Amino acid sequence: MTLRAVASAFAVSIMNNQDTAFGWPITLTNPAGLAAPLVGRSQDIAQLIDPETGQVVSGRMATAALATSDIFAAGFTELPRAIADASIKPWLVSFDDVNGSSYLFKVSESNPDNTLDCIVLHLERYTL
């Protein structure tokens, strides 16, 4: 097994392991309505630090990282992406916080890493 394959397997195992790593239940829904429960890494941070000044600024940063192989194994035929046209239903991501409150987001940016078999989705709050 090549070092690249080992790194990819290790990254996926960290994202998917719910017992000893960062794995967290995440639901992914495509614009056609296909929804699948996946496991990945999610975050939802209410305060951000401006990297230029070091000052706390008001904001929210939510992301989800998923294994691309898990996305395709769940039946999706393409990777999630941002959809700028507001008349078209977006890709949706939902997950609970540690207190059990559920949040729904739309994908605002998609950053696939084809070396490590993962994709990082930048999210923004979405209301149906």
BALOBA-1460 file (C-alpha; in Angstrom, 3 decimals):
// residues 128
<rec num="1" residu="m" x="0.000" y="0.000" z="0.000"/>
<rec num="2" residu="t" x="1.423" y="3.394" z="-0.959"/>
<rec num="3" residu="l" x="1.918" y="6.184" z="1.545"/>
<rec num="4" residu="r" x="-0.811" y="8.158" z="-0.226"/>
<rec num="5" residu="a" x="-3.273" y="5.273" z="0.186"/>
<rec num="6" residu="v" x="-2.331" y="4.936" z="3.866"/>
<rec num="7" residu="a" x="-2.902" y="8.680" z="4.414"/>
<rec num="8" residu="s" x="-6.283" y="8.493" z="2.688"/>
<rec num="9" residu="a" x="-7.395" y="5.497" z="4.748"/>
<rec num="10" residu="f" x="-6.236" y="7.204" z="7.937"/>
<rec num="11" residu="a" x="-8.127" y="10.441" z="7.125"/>
<rec num="12" residu="v" x="-11.328" y="8.527" z="6.374"/>
<rec num="13" residu="s" x="-10.992" y="6.470" z="9.567"/>
<rec num="14" residu="i" x="-10.672" y="9.673" z="11.640"/>
<rec num="15" residu="m" x="-13.777" y="11.193" z="10.018"/>
<rec num="16" residu="n" x="-15.851" y="8.009" z="10.310"/>
<rec num="17" residu="n" x="-14.915" y="6.815" z="13.796"/>
<rec num="18" residu="q" x="-17.691" y="7.858" z="16.186"/>
<rec num="19" residu="d" x="-16.178" y="6.140" z="19.224"/>
<rec num="20" residu="t" x="-12.620" y="7.468" z="19.504"/>
<rec num="21" residu="a" x="-12.269" y="10.176" z="16.865"/>
<rec num="22" residu="f" x="-14.270" y="13.006" z="15.260"/>
<rec num="23" residu="g" x="-17.043" y="11.004" z="13.582"/>
<rec num="24" residu="w" x="-20.485" y="12.600" z="13.895"/>
<rec num="25" residu="p" x="-23.840" y="11.748" z="12.246"/>
<rec num="26" residu="i" x="-24.487" y="14.061" z="9.285"/>
<rec num="27" residu="t" x="-27.360" y="13.909" z="6.784"/>
<rec num="28" residu="l" x="-26.652" y="14.956" z="3.211"/>
<rec num="29" residu="t" x="-29.517" y="15.777" z="0.810"/>
<rec num="30" residu="n" x="-29.108" y="16.549" z="-2.893"/>
<rec num="31" residu="p" x="-31.342" y="18.990" z="-4.828"/>
<rec num="32" residu="a" x="-33.476" y="16.091" z="-6.124"/>
<rec num="33" residu="g" x="-34.334" y="15.088" z="-2.550"/>
<rec num="34" residu="l" x="-32.100" y="12.007" z="-2.131"/>
<rec num="35" residu="a" x="-31.036" y="12.020" z="1.524"/>
<rec num="36" residu="a" x="-28.474" y="9.761" z="3.175"/>
<rec num="37" residu="p" x="-27.182" y="9.447" z="6.711"/>
<rec num="38" residu="l" x="-23.385" y="9.687" z="6.700"/>
<rec num="39" residu="v" x="-20.671" y="10.050" z="9.299"/>
<rec num="40" residu="g" x="-18.095" y="12.807" z="9.117"/>
<rec num="41" residu="r" x="-16.671" y="15.764" z="10.965"/>
<rec num="42" residu="s" x="-18.818" y="18.829" z="11.577"/>
<rec num="43" residu="q" x="-18.372" y="22.153" z="13.291"/>
<rec num="44" residu="d" x="-20.565" y="25.149" z="13.973"/>
<rec num="45" residu="i" x="-18.717" y="28.048" z="15.588"/>
<rec num="46" residu="a" x="-20.532" y="31.242" z="16.538"/>
<rec num="47" residu="q" x="-17.527" y="33.547" z="16.942"/>
<rec num="48" residu="l" x="-14.634" y="34.035" z="14.601"/>
<rec num="49" residu="i" x="-11.273" y="35.708" z="15.004"/>
<rec num="50" residu="d" x="-10.104" y="38.117" z="12.328"/>
<rec num="51" residu="p" x="-6.732" y="36.647" z="11.288"/>
<rec num="52" residu="e" x="-5.309" y="40.070" z="10.424"/>
<rec num="53" residu="t" x="-6.142" y="41.804" z="13.707"/>
<rec num="54" residu="g" x="-6.622" y="38.920" z="16.144"/>
<rec num="55" residu="q" x="-9.890" y="40.517" z="17.273"/>
<rec num="56" residu="v" x="-13.079" y="38.554" z="17.875"/>
<rec num="57" residu="v" x="-15.676" y="39.429" z="15.260"/>
<rec num="58" residu="s" x="-19.324" y="38.470" z="15.094"/>
<rec num="59" residu="g" x="-19.985" y="35.668" z="12.696"/>
<rec num="60" residu="r" x="-20.688" y="32.013" z="12.211"/>
<rec num="61" residu="m" x="-18.628" y="29.331" z="10.558"/>
<rec num="62" residu="a" x="-20.138" y="25.926" z="9.893"/>
<rec num="63" residu="t" x="-18.442" y="23.136" z="7.943"/>
<rec num="64" residu="a" x="-18.799" y="19.430" z="7.337"/>
<rec num="65" residu="a" x="-16.057" y="17.086" z="6.146"/>
<rec num="66" residu="l" x="-17.098" y="13.805" z="4.540"/>
<rec num="67" residu="a" x="-15.341" y="10.981" z="2.733"/>
<rec num="68" residu="t" x="-16.099" y="11.271" z="-0.979"/>
<rec num="69" residu="s" x="-16.204" y="7.468" z="-1.249"/>
<rec num="70" residu="d" x="-18.985" y="7.433" z="1.396"/>
<rec num="71" residu="i" x="-20.966" y="9.999" z="-0.609"/>
<rec num="72" residu="f" x="-20.844" y="7.856" z="-3.753"/>
<rec num="73" residu="a" x="-21.490" y="4.644" z="-1.770"/>
<rec num="74" residu="a" x="-24.684" y="6.283" z="-0.424"/>
<rec num="75" residu="g" x="-26.027" y="6.559" z="-3.983"/>
<rec num="76" residu="f" x="-25.112" y="10.118" z="-4.939"/>
<rec num="77" residu="t" x="-23.786" y="10.499" z="-8.486"/>
<rec num="78" residu="e" x="-21.960" y="13.782" z="-7.937"/>
<rec num="79" residu="l" x="-20.275" y="15.643" z="-5.129"/>
<rec num="80" residu="p" x="-22.120" y="18.368" z="-3.226"/>
<rec num="81" residu="r" x="-21.572" y="21.896" z="-4.505"/>
<rec num="82" residu="a" x="-22.857" y="25.398" z="-4.021"/>
<rec num="83" residu="i" x="-25.841" y="26.402" z="-6.162"/>
<rec num="84" residu="a" x="-25.979" y="30.148" z="-6.678"/>
<rec num="85" residu="d" x="-29.423" y="30.246" z="-8.314"/>
<rec num="86" residu="a" x="-31.935" y="30.787" z="-5.476"/>
<rec num="87" residu="s" x="-34.727" y="29.279" z="-7.607"/>
<rec num="88" residu="i" x="-32.990" y="25.877" z="-7.543"/>
<rec num="89" residu="k" x="-33.034" y="23.755" z="-4.388"/>
<rec num="90" residu="p" x="-29.526" y="23.581" z="-2.886"/>
<rec num="91" residu="w" x="-27.500" y="20.728" z="-1.473"/>
<rec num="92" residu="l" x="-28.437" y="20.466" z="2.206"/>
<rec num="93" residu="v" x="-26.508" y="19.275" z="5.245"/>
<rec num="94" residu="s" x="-27.980" y="18.704" z="8.678"/>
<rec num="95" residu="f" x="-26.460" y="17.645" z="11.964"/>
<rec num="96" residu="d" x="-27.106" y="17.972" z="15.677"/>
<rec num="97" residu="d" x="-24.919" y="19.854" z="18.114"/>
<rec num="98" residu="v" x="-23.605" y="18.155" z="21.262"/>
<rec num="99" residu="n" x="-26.792" y="19.137" z="23.117"/>
<rec num="100" residu="g" x="-29.086" y="17.463" z="20.583"/>
<rec num="101" residu="s" x="-30.315" y="20.595" z="18.790"/>
<rec num="102" residu="s" x="-30.582" y="20.010" z="15.040"/>
<rec num="103" residu="y" x="-29.412" y="22.510" z="12.419"/>
<rec num="104" residu="l" x="-30.026" y="22.692" z="8.683"/>
<rec num="105" residu="f" x="-27.506" y="24.268" z="6.325"/>
<rec num="106" residu="k" x="-27.038" y="24.720" z="2.601"/>
<rec num="107" residu="v" x="-23.707" y="24.179" z="0.897"/>
<rec num="108" residu="s" x="-22.136" y="27.550" z="0.099"/>
<rec num="109" residu="e" x="-18.711" y="26.263" z="-0.961"/>
<rec num="110" residu="s" x="-17.309" y="22.832" z="-1.771"/>
<rec num="111" residu="n" x="-13.629" y="21.913" z="-1.482"/>
<rec num="112" residu="p" x="-12.851" y="18.342" z="-2.554"/>
<rec num="113" residu="d" x="-9.473" y="16.825" z="-1.689"/>
<rec num="114" residu="n" x="-8.940" y="14.074" z="-4.250"/>
<rec num="115" residu="t" x="-5.694" y="13.043" z="-2.583"/>
<rec num="116" residu="l" x="-7.241" y="12.118" z="0.765"/>
<rec num="117" residu="d" x="-10.744" y="11.076" z="-0.414"/>
<rec num="118" residu="c" x="-12.583" y="13.819" z="1.425"/>
<rec num="119" residu="i" x="-14.564" y="16.960" z="0.808"/>
<rec num="120" residu="v" x="-14.976" y="19.967" z="3.070"/>
<rec num="121" residu="l" x="-18.307" y="21.736" z="2.712"/>
<rec num="122" residu="h" x="-18.647" y="25.319" z="3.886"/>
<rec num="123" residu="l" x="-22.189" y="25.857" z="5.057"/>
<rec num="124" residu="e" x="-24.672" y="28.615" z="5.747"/>
<rec num="125" residu="r" x="-27.893" y="28.399" z="7.748"/>
<rec num="126" residu="y" x="-30.916" y="27.374" z="5.681"/>
<rec num="127" residu="t" x="-34.622" y="27.585" z="6.361"/>
<rec num="128" residu="l" x="-37.122" y="25.486" z="4.419"/>
